[in-house]
Amino acid sequence: GRRANDLHTAGLARELAERLAGARVINTACDRNELDLNRVGDVQARAPWFFATIEQRLREILERHARALVLFVHGWHVGQARCDLGIGATLGAATEAAARADVLTANPNFVSSELEAFRRRLAGHGVLATYGERWPAAHRNNVMRLFRRRDDGRQLSEPIRRWVFEDRVDAVQLELGVPLRWPGGLREGLLAAATSLVDGAADGPGAGARSVPPGQAGTAGDVPQGASLQAFDPQCGPEGLGLVVGAMPLSHKEIGARLQVFPGGQRMGIFTGHGRVGHGLGVPDLWFEPTPAGFDVRFDGHLLESRDAAEYFRFEQRQADAVLREATLRLRFEESSGGFGHVHGSFELGSERWEIDAGAFRNVRRTEGGTAGRFGTRILVSSDRASALRLDLGGAGECTLSRLGPQGWRETRHPGRIAEKGGGRFVVHLEDSEPLHLRLRTQTSLLRPVGPSDWVRTTFGVVHAQWESGGCGDGFYEDRRPL
């Protein structure tokens, strides 16, 4: 399977080493799929020189200084301005370090002084820093275990173990979200804050410190059910605006969230986020609030904008070339009939602004169980606030067509098939119904796992749908096919 690659991480590590006047070991040539230097097993089997290199760099430093600091710089594939500090355990606060000292990769005094000063400085730049909330660097196969205070009996490096037991080395894993790695003010803020790791300045959070949304700071309780929304407003801007937003539990402790926007043509903006289960639904930057008739959505964060959605997930260089842009979203969704309703609000992307007033679908995520849930085509289209169409065409030719009119939803089943006409145009042929013509306005394609060895290619995007006799609307198209 594929692993997320560390885009812009090597350049950031180089700048960080220069800013701190530190030695550096940077992998700029070998993909993590070929060799993962963060895994003990990979290093022992294929790159024993890596441990030897770290030993040599530390020896050179410790010949001149009483203590040494080791930073492992990794990319975290979330769109949030977040830095997760891996030191061997998940801590709610720096004050908990002393009680966990034996499993940490850093001295508790270093955690409460230099590392806490770093976290506070990051907060002043608008960055949320946590102690191992997502990536604690505690796994037995993590190379950070070289620096763990408690010996686990493995002979990975005798010199490093000796220096650790002499309390001469502190090691920290920096998991950095996309906004901290891409060129821009947040990356510069990270580099500026990093000086506290060596000078120990214990300044407090600045005026720009970010607060955690309500619910994120609570303890894990009932796992939220999740919420999602898909809406396309053809009157919004010169080419219309499409929005896909959602949050759902990943486990009993974690929540994942995503926002995709389609501002016209092949432009696409994308955000992914991660948070802890609390007393509501959301993650830092993206939050859902229930209302009597539906829910509100608010987003204050960053999107990666690609000019060609079709190539974004296919080519790593296209992701690296994406532009980091600040974005704000305010939406209110009010349900009217069976998962369909009305959404209104505003969206800002950099200096651009859209006012949204359109029909929308909620909680339209397909189940993953069974072939019917994995493969086939789904179309969600609305023409106004009161009329909509939902079509599910299975891989075996079965089709469910649901239409919303004045009397509510009406569902019929037909044998059917879809024919590609080229140039992003398709025709859905249904028995006992006229053909439905589709034109993709924006499309993207990606691979997703659906089991231990099965993969599905998903094509997704904005679509204009029209019956052969005329009339229909705009919405979203999703097609899943086995790889």
Protein Blocks (a to p, Z undefined) as FASTA:
>chain_A
ZZdddehklmmmmmmmmmnopacdddfkbcfklocckbfklmmmmmmmlmmmmmmmmmmm
mmmpmbdcdddddddddfbdcddddehiacfbfklmmmmmmmpcbdfklmmmmmmmmmmm
mmmnopacdehklmnolafklmklmmgmbaghiafblklmmmmmnopaccddddddfklm
pgcjklmmmmmmmmmmmnopacdcdfklccddehjlpccddddebicdddddfkgojkop
adddddddfbfkbccddddddeehjbdcdddddddddfbccdehiacdddfklccddddd
dddddfblklmmmpmklmmmpccdddddddddddfbghiacddddddehjbccddddddd
ehkbccfehjklmgccdddddfbfkbccdddddfkopacdddddfkopadddddddddde
bjhiacdddehiacdddddfbdcdddddfbjkbccdddddddddddfkgpjddddddddd
dZZ
